[in-house]
């Protein structure tokens, strides 16, 4: 009897020790966003026996059933969805701010105002040499601001394209790592500390991937995940131990085209989608800048053609070039 009591006490002490160790891990990882809180599954150890037709049972201690993770699939899906949306908005906003800075730093608006002021002064005395020189200098400054703005917009677009290519490379690396994690999950023992660590790694990889592209996920009984990029109707990226790669191509019109194995991929959120939208916005702004330059060229040269030079000949074009920017003065 005493031996049985010692066994019961030993099992209880062992279970309490294991639970305390898990509590220590939980406290140590309280600030770790990729760590899911652990609990220790416990159950009673029941010994049964009997003589003849009379059966009896006796409690014989406690058994540790394994490490259990506290998680909510719904909340995890919401975290990934929100992460994708926020990442898209942030990436798009950065692209727009860079384009806005390129235009503001070029000083197009002040240059146009100064050019108009110089022309207004020239109207009072068209033959005054100082006023003519001032108007020409203002026009020359204006052409330079358009060139600077065009160059700045090009730099902003190049930066976004670089970010897209880097994001695609990172996404493909994470996909391959997730496929390897699936292999580990299939081989690990249920309820083990290694299994819990692999599940944490799986969720961390999914969170990072969701920051790059919107995902659709499906989990099997052992914790492996199948991933589609672009939502439920998107392309399969990870399935078991297999991982596909995303490719990206850019055209001359500001469009970004993603694909998986040659099949087009449409991303609705994630930083890659935001950067692609940023490139589209920059292309649209560049077109508007081109239109403004073309309008200025047309009006300036038309006004020149309607006038005459001091020698009595017809006025020559003031600006050369068409668009994307004014080339300069003739």
C-alpha positions as CSV (number, residue, x, y, z in Angstrom):
1,X,0.0,0.0,0.0
2,X,2.8,2.4,0.9
3,X,4.6,1.7,-2.4
4,X,1.4,2.5,-4.3
5,X,1.1,5.8,-2.4
6,X,4.7,6.7,-3.2
7,X,4.0,6.0,-6.9
8,X,1.0,8.2,-6.9
9,X,2.9,11.0,-5.2
10,X,5.8,10.7,-7.6
11,X,3.5,10.9,-10.6
12,X,1.8,14.0,-9.2
13,X,5.1,15.7,-8.5
14,X,6.4,14.9,-12.0
15,X,3.3,16.3,-13.6
16,X,3.5,19.4,-11.4
17,X,7.1,19.9,-12.3
18,X,6.3,19.6,-16.1
19,X,3.5,22.1,-15.7
20,X,5.7,24.6,-13.9
21,X,8.3,24.2,-16.7
22,X,5.7,25.1,-19.2
23,X,4.5,28.0,-17.1
24,X,8.1,29.3,-17.1
25,X,8.3,29.0,-20.8
26,X,5.0,30.9,-21.1
27,X,6.4,33.7,-18.9
28,X,9.7,33.9,-20.8
29,X,7.9,34.2,-24.1
30,X,5.2,36.6,-23.0
31,X,6.5,39.2,-25.4
32,X,7.1,36.8,-28.3
33,X,4.4,37.3,-30.9
34,X,5.2,34.0,-32.6
35,X,4.8,31.9,-29.4
36,X,1.5,30.3,-28.5
37,X,0.9,29.7,-24.8
38,X,1.3,26.1,-23.7
39,X,-0.6,24.0,-21.3
40,X,0.1,20.4,-20.0
41,X,-2.6,17.9,-20.7
42,X,-3.2,15.7,-17.6
43,X,-5.4,12.7,-16.9
44,X,-6.0,10.2,-14.1
45,X,-4.2,6.9,-14.1
46,X,-6.8,4.3,-13.1
47,X,-5.9,0.7,-12.1
48,X,-8.7,-1.9,-12.5
49,X,-9.0,-5.4,-11.1
50,X,-11.4,-7.8,-9.6
51,X,-12.1,-11.3,-8.3
52,X,-14.6,-13.4,-10.0
53,X,-17.4,-11.3,-11.4
54,X,-16.8,-8.4,-9.1
55,X,-14.7,-5.6,-10.7
56,X,-13.1,-2.6,-9.0
57,X,-11.0,0.3,-9.9
58,X,-8.5,2.5,-8.0
59,X,-6.9,5.8,-8.8
60,X,-3.1,5.4,-9.3
61,X,-1.8,8.9,-9.9
62,X,-1.7,11.4,-12.8
63,X,-0.4,11.1,-16.3
64,X,1.0,13.9,-18.5
65,X,-0.8,13.5,-21.9
66,X,1.4,16.0,-23.8
67,X,1.9,19.7,-24.5
68,X,-1.1,21.5,-25.8
69,X,-1.1,24.9,-27.6
70,X,-3.7,27.6,-26.8
71,X,-4.8,28.9,-30.2
72,X,-7.8,30.1,-32.2
73,X,-7.8,29.4,-35.9
74,X,-10.4,32.1,-36.4
75,X,-8.3,34.8,-34.7
76,X,-5.2,33.7,-36.5
77,X,-7.0,34.0,-39.9
78,X,-8.2,37.5,-38.9
79,X,-4.7,38.5,-37.9
80,X,-3.4,37.4,-41.3
81,X,-6.2,39.1,-43.1
82,X,-5.7,42.3,-41.2
83,X,-1.9,42.1,-41.7
84,X,-2.4,41.8,-45.5
85,X,-4.7,44.8,-45.6
86,X,-2.5,47.0,-43.5
87,X,0.7,46.0,-45.4
88,X,-1.0,46.8,-48.7
89,X,-2.1,50.2,-47.5
90,X,1.3,51.0,-46.1
91,X,3.2,50.0,-49.2
92,X,0.8,51.9,-51.5
93,X,1.0,55.0,-49.3
94,X,4.9,54.9,-49.3
95,X,4.8,54.9,-53.1
96,X,2.4,57.8,-53.3
97,X,4.5,59.8,-50.8
98,X,7.6,59.2,-52.8
99,X,5.9,60.4,-56.0
100,X,4.5,63.4,-54.2
101,X,7.9,64.3,-52.8
102,X,9.4,64.1,-56.3
103,X,6.9,66.6,-57.6
104,X,7.1,68.9,-54.6
105,X,10.8,69.0,-54.5
106,X,11.1,69.8,-58.2
107,X,9.2,73.0,-57.5
108,X,6.9,72.9,-60.6
109,X,4.2,75.1,-59.1
110,X,6.5,77.9,-58.0
111,X,8.3,77.7,-61.4
112,X,5.0,78.1,-63.2
113,X,4.0,81.1,-61.0
114,X,7.3,82.8,-61.6
115,X,7.1,82.2,-65.4
116,X,3.6,83.7,-65.5
117,X,4.8,86.7,-63.5
118,X,7.8,87.2,-65.8
119,X,5.4,87.1,-68.8
120,X,3.1,89.6,-67.2
121,X,6.0,92.0,-66.6
122,X,7.1,91.5,-70.2
123,X,3.7,92.6,-71.5
124,X,4.3,96.1,-70.2
125,X,7.4,96.5,-72.5
126,X,8.0,93.6,-74.8
127,X,11.3,95.2,-76.2
128,X,12.9,95.7,-72.8
129,X,16.1,93.6,-72.8
130,X,16.1,92.9,-69.0
131,X,12.4,91.8,-69.0
132,X,13.0,89.6,-72.0
133,X,16.0,88.0,-70.3
134,X,14.0,87.5,-67.1
135,X,11.2,85.8,-69.1
136,X,13.7,83.5,-70.9
137,X,15.4,82.6,-67.6
138,X,12.0,81.8,-65.9
139,X,11.1,79.6,-68.9
140,X,14.5,77.8,-68.7
141,X,14.0,77.2,-64.9
142,X,10.5,75.8,-65.6
143,X,11.9,73.3,-68.1
144,X,14.5,72.2,-65.6
145,X,11.8,71.6,-62.9
146,X,9.9,69.4,-65.3
147,X,13.0,67.4,-66.0
148,X,13.8,67.1,-62.3
149,X,10.2,65.9,-61.5
150,X,10.3,63.4,-64.3
151,X,13.6,62.0,-63.0
152,X,12.3,61.9,-59.5
153,X,9.2,60.0,-60.6
154,X,11.4,57.5,-62.3
155,X,13.5,57.0,-59.2
156,X,10.4,56.5,-57.1
157,X,9.2,53.9,-59.6
158,X,12.6,52.1,-59.7
159,X,12.5,51.9,-55.9
160,X,9.1,50.3,-55.9
161,X,10.1,47.8,-58.6
162,X,13.1,46.9,-56.5
163,X,10.9,46.4,-53.4
164,X,8.5,44.2,-55.4
165,X,11.4,42.0,-56.6
166,X,12.8,41.8,-53.1
167,X,9.3,40.9,-51.7
168,X,8.8,38.2,-54.3
169,X,12.2,36.7,-53.4
170,X,11.3,36.8,-49.7
171,X,7.8,35.2,-50.3
172,X,9.4,32.3,-52.3
173,X,11.9,31.7,-49.5
174,X,9.2,31.7,-46.9
175,X,7.1,29.3,-49.0
176,X,10.0,26.8,-49.3
177,X,10.6,27.0,-45.5
178,X,6.9,26.4,-44.9
179,X,7.0,23.3,-47.0
180,X,9.9,22.0,-45.0
181,X,8.0,22.8,-41.8
182,X,5.1,20.7,-43.2
183,X,7.5,17.8,-43.5
184,X,8.6,18.2,-39.8
185,X,5.0,18.4,-38.7
186,X,4.2,15.1,-40.4
187,X,7.1,13.4,-38.6
188,X,6.8,14.9,-35.1
189,X,5.0,13.2,-32.3
190,X,1.6,14.6,-31.3
191,X,1.8,16.5,-28.0
192,X,5.5,16.8,-28.0
193,X,7.4,20.0,-27.4
194,X,8.9,19.7,-30.9
195,X,5.5,19.6,-32.4
196,X,4.4,22.7,-30.5
197,X,7.6,24.5,-31.7
198,X,6.9,23.5,-35.3
199,X,3.4,24.8,-35.1
200,X,4.7,28.1,-33.8
201,X,7.1,28.2,-36.7
202,X,4.3,27.4,-39.2
203,X,2.1,30.2,-37.8
204,X,5.0,32.7,-37.9
205,X,5.8,31.9,-41.5
206,X,2.1,32.3,-42.4
207,X,2.0,35.7,-40.7
208,X,5.1,36.9,-42.6
209,X,3.7,35.6,-45.9
210,X,0.4,37.3,-45.3
211,X,2.2,40.6,-45.0
212,X,3.4,40.1,-48.6
213,X,0.2,38.7,-50.2
214,X,-3.3,37.7,-49.2
215,X,-3.5,34.0,-48.4
216,X,-6.1,31.2,-48.2
217,X,-5.1,28.3,-45.8
218,X,-6.3,24.8,-45.2
219,X,-5.0,22.6,-42.3
220,X,-4.9,18.9,-42.0
221,X,-5.2,16.7,-38.9
222,X,-1.4,16.7,-38.2
223,X,-1.1,20.5,-38.6
224,X,0.3,20.7,-42.1
225,X,-1.0,23.7,-44.1
226,X,-1.9,24.2,-47.8
227,X,-1.6,27.7,-49.0
228,X,-3.1,29.6,-51.9
229,X,-1.9,33.1,-52.8
230,X,-4.5,35.6,-53.9
231,X,-7.3,34.2,-51.8
232,X,-9.4,31.0,-52.1
233,X,-9.5,31.3,-55.9
234,X,-5.8,32.0,-56.2
235,X,-2.8,29.9,-57.1
236,X,-1.5,27.0,-54.9
237,X,1.8,28.0,-53.4
238,X,2.4,25.3,-50.7
239,X,0.9,21.8,-50.7
240,X,2.5,19.3,-48.3
241,X,6.2,19.2,-49.0
242,X,5.9,21.0,-52.3
243,X,6.3,24.8,-52.8
244,X,5.7,26.8,-55.9
245,X,7.4,30.2,-56.7
246,X,5.9,33.5,-57.7
247,X,7.3,35.4,-60.7
248,X,6.9,39.1,-61.5
249,X,7.2,41.1,-64.7
250,X,6.8,44.9,-65.4
251,X,5.6,46.5,-68.5
252,X,6.2,50.0,-69.8
253,X,2.8,51.3,-68.8
254,X,3.3,50.9,-65.0
255,X,1.6,47.5,-64.7
256,X,2.9,44.7,-62.5
257,X,2.1,41.2,-63.4
258,X,2.5,38.3,-61.0
259,X,2.4,34.6,-62.0
260,X,2.9,31.1,-60.7
261,X,4.2,28.6,-63.2
262,X,3.1,30.9,-66.0
263,X,-0.4,31.3,-64.7
264,X,-1.4,34.9,-63.9
265,X,-1.8,35.6,-60.2
266,X,-4.0,38.5,-58.9
267,X,-3.2,39.7,-55.4
268,X,-5.8,41.7,-53.6
269,X,-3.8,42.7,-50.5
270,X,-0.3,42.4,-49.0
271,X,2.7,44.7,-49.6
272,X,3.2,43.3,-53.1
273,X,-0.3,44.3,-54.1
274,X,0.3,47.8,-52.5
275,X,3.6,48.3,-54.3
276,X,2.0,47.2,-57.6
277,X,-0.8,49.8,-57.0
278,X,1.8,52.4,-56.1
279,X,3.6,51.8,-59.5
280,X,0.2,52.2,-61.2
281,X,-0.4,55.5,-59.4
282,X,3.1,56.8,-60.3
283,X,2.5,55.9,-64.0
284,X,-0.8,57.8,-63.9
285,X,0.9,60.8,-62.3
286,X,3.6,60.7,-64.9
287,X,1.0,60.8,-67.6
288,X,-0.6,63.8,-66.0
289,X,2.8,65.5,-65.8
290,X,3.3,64.7,-69.4
291,X,-0.1,66.3,-70.2
292,X,0.8,69.4,-68.3
293,X,4.1,69.7,-70.1
294,X,2.5,69.2,-73.5
295,X,-0.2,71.8,-72.7
296,X,2.4,74.3,-71.6
297,X,4.5,73.7,-74.8
298,X,1.4,74.1,-77.0
299,X,0.2,77.3,-75.4
300,X,3.7,78.9,-75.1
301,X,4.6,78.1,-78.7
302,X,1.1,79.2,-80.0
303,X,1.5,82.5,-78.3
304,X,5.0,82.9,-79.8
305,X,3.8,82.1,-83.3
306,X,1.1,84.8,-83.0
307,X,3.7,87.5,-82.3
308,X,6.5,89.1,-84.2
309,X,10.2,89.6,-83.5
310,X,11.9,93.0,-83.2
311,X,13.0,92.5,-86.8
312,X,9.4,92.1,-87.9
313,X,9.5,88.3,-88.6
314,X,7.1,85.7,-87.2
315,X,7.9,84.6,-83.7
316,X,9.6,81.2,-83.3
317,X,8.6,78.4,-80.9
318,X,9.7,79.1,-77.3
319,X,9.9,75.4,-76.2
320,X,11.3,72.4,-77.9
321,X,10.2,68.8,-77.4
322,X,6.8,67.4,-76.6
323,X,6.6,65.2,-73.5
324,X,7.3,63.5,-71.1
325,X,9.0,66.8,-70.3
326,X,9.9,70.0,-71.9
327,X,13.3,69.7,-73.6
328,X,14.3,73.3,-73.2
329,X,14.3,76.7,-75.0
330,X,15.0,77.2,-78.6
